[in-house]
Amino acid sequence: MNEEVLHRIESIVESLGYECVHAGVRTDFGRLKLQVLIDTLGGINAGDCELVSGHISSWLDGMTDVPGLDKGRYYLEVSSPGIERQLYKPQDYIRFQGKEVRVRLSKPADGRKTFTGIIQRASDEAVTIMCEDGQKDIPFSSIKGGNLVYRFKDEVSKRKRREKK
């Protein structure tokens, strides 16, 4: 599926008043799976997903020149990004400065491929996170994937007590 189709899907989502966190395609059991993650202040519910799915489906049903989309040979999944949402682009890291993240690297750095810590700062080129073993500057070109980390209140309290020691 081409970038033009994904940009059009993003436009549909945003025209309905939602943030398009991600629009992507992968093959699932030989069929295209189109995944669209949406968000808004206050969160997403099933009705929001149904509304967005209906608009995207209507538009996609009219697409006859995109391989795999003809005759409905695709899955459409519209959902919330979830509590541990994936971070896809530098703007996501900038937006969530001060939040805890887990970053997975394509190649090891300091003998590890995964770092968890608080985003200190981010730019279009790199993110700086404070890990338990110190500050790490990670270029986006090295990042394979990243997501927010959710901790229950009890876990946060235990962690803060450990950090004070």
VENTA-V454858 format. One record per residue. N is the residue number from 0. PHI is phi in whole degrees, -180 to 180 (* if undefined). PSI is psi in whole degrees, -180 to 180 (none if undefined). Layout:
n:N phi:PHI psi:PSI
n:N phi:PHI psi:PSI
This chain:
n:0 phi:* psi:138
n:1 phi:-88 psi:165
n:2 phi:-61 psi:-33
n:3 phi:-61 psi:-41
n:4 phi:-65 psi:-45
n:5 phi:-65 psi:-38
n:6 phi:-66 psi:-37
n:7 phi:-65 psi:-40
n:8 phi:-63 psi:-44
n:9 phi:-58 psi:-42
n:10 phi:-64 psi:-41
n:11 phi:-62 psi:-47
n:12 phi:-59 psi:-49
n:13 phi:-68 psi:-32
n:14 phi:-67 psi:-22
n:15 phi:-89 psi:0
n:16 phi:92 psi:15
n:17 phi:-111 psi:160
n:18 phi:-89 psi:132
n:19 phi:-92 psi:100
n:20 phi:-70 psi:-40
n:21 phi:-161 psi:141
n:22 phi:-135 psi:121
n:23 phi:-152 psi:167
n:24 phi:-130 psi:143
n:25 phi:-149 psi:167
n:26 phi:-95 psi:132
n:27 phi:-132 psi:108
n:28 phi:56 psi:42
n:29 phi:81 psi:-1
n:30 phi:-119 psi:152
n:31 phi:-70 psi:137
n:32 phi:-119 psi:117
n:33 phi:-99 psi:115
n:34 phi:-107 psi:129
n:35 phi:-127 psi:121
n:36 phi:-107 psi:127
n:37 phi:-122 psi:157
n:38 phi:-151 psi:163
n:39 phi:-161 psi:161
n:40 phi:-59 psi:134
n:41 phi:92 psi:-8
n:42 phi:92 psi:178
n:43 phi:-117 psi:142
n:44 phi:-123 psi:177
n:45 phi:-60 psi:-36
n:46 phi:-63 psi:-38
n:47 phi:-63 psi:-45
n:48 phi:-63 psi:-40
n:49 phi:-64 psi:-43
n:50 phi:-62 psi:-51
n:51 phi:-65 psi:-43
n:52 phi:-59 psi:-42
n:53 phi:-62 psi:-44
n:54 phi:-67 psi:-43
n:55 phi:-66 psi:-43
n:56 phi:-59 psi:-45
n:57 phi:-59 psi:-43
n:58 phi:-68 psi:-45
n:59 phi:-64 psi:-35
n:60 phi:-61 psi:-25
n:61 phi:-86 psi:-7
n:62 phi:-85 psi:113
n:63 phi:-112 psi:-8
n:64 phi:-104 psi:9
n:65 phi:-108 psi:116
n:66 phi:-55 psi:136
n:67 phi:92 psi:-23
n:68 phi:-92 psi:-18
n:69 phi:-67 psi:143
n:70 phi:58 psi:28
n:71 phi:66 psi:28
n:72 phi:-85 psi:53
n:73 phi:-154 psi:159
n:74 phi:-104 psi:141
n:75 phi:-118 psi:123
n:76 phi:-121 psi:117
n:77 phi:-116 psi:124
n:78 phi:-153 psi:175
n:79 phi:-75 psi:153
n:80 phi:-71 psi:-13
n:81 phi:86 psi:171
n:82 phi:-70 psi:-30
n:83 phi:-108 psi:57
n:84 phi:-57 psi:144
n:85 phi:-69 psi:148
n:86 phi:-111 psi:119
n:87 phi:-103 psi:-31
n:88 phi:-137 psi:163
n:89 phi:-52 psi:-36
n:90 phi:-61 psi:-31
n:91 phi:-65 psi:-42
n:92 phi:-68 psi:-38
n:93 phi:-64 psi:-45
n:94 phi:-61 psi:-37
n:95 phi:-102 psi:29
n:96 phi:-57 psi:139
n:97 phi:91 psi:-8
n:98 phi:-99 psi:158
n:99 phi:-84 psi:137
n:100 phi:-134 psi:159
n:101 phi:-119 psi:125
n:102 phi:-117 psi:129
n:103 phi:-108 psi:131
n:104 phi:-100 psi:154
n:105 phi:-76 psi:-28
n:106 phi:-134 psi:147
n:107 phi:-61 psi:145
n:108 phi:-133 psi:134
n:109 phi:54 psi:33
n:110 phi:78 psi:8
n:111 phi:-134 psi:156
n:112 phi:-111 psi:-6
n:113 phi:-130 psi:133
n:114 phi:-130 psi:137
n:115 phi:-124 psi:132
n:116 phi:-180 psi:-175
n:117 phi:-93 psi:132
n:118 phi:-69 psi:118
n:119 phi:-87 psi:-44
n:120 phi:-162 psi:161
n:121 phi:-150 psi:149
n:122 phi:-136 psi:-171
n:123 phi:-72 psi:-16
n:124 phi:-103 psi:-34
n:125 phi:-155 psi:165
n:126 phi:-126 psi:142
n:127 phi:-113 psi:123
n:128 phi:-123 psi:146
n:129 phi:-96 psi:111
n:130 phi:-98 psi:173
n:131 phi:-60 psi:-31
n:132 phi:-101 psi:19
n:133 phi:120 psi:179
n:134 phi:-80 psi:138
n:135 phi:-126 psi:128
n:136 phi:-99 psi:120
n:137 phi:-124 psi:116
n:138 phi:-70 psi:143
n:139 phi:-63 psi:-27
n:140 phi:-64 psi:-19
n:141 phi:-94 psi:-12
n:142 phi:-85 psi:124
n:143 phi:-85 psi:-36
n:144 phi:-173 psi:159
n:145 phi:-154 psi:156
n:146 phi:-154 psi:158
n:147 phi:-68 psi:153
n:148 phi:-114 psi:127
n:149 phi:-103 psi:132
n:150 phi:-123 psi:136
n:151 phi:-67 psi:155
n:152 phi:-55 psi:-39
n:153 phi:-62 psi:-40
n:154 phi:-65 psi:-40
n:155 phi:-65 psi:-44
n:156 phi:-61 psi:-44
n:157 phi:-63 psi:-41
n:158 phi:-66 psi:-42
n:159 phi:-64 psi:-38
n:160 phi:-65 psi:-40
n:161 phi:-64 psi:-40
n:162 phi:-67 psi:-29
n:163 phi:-74 psi:-24
n:164 phi:-69 psi:none
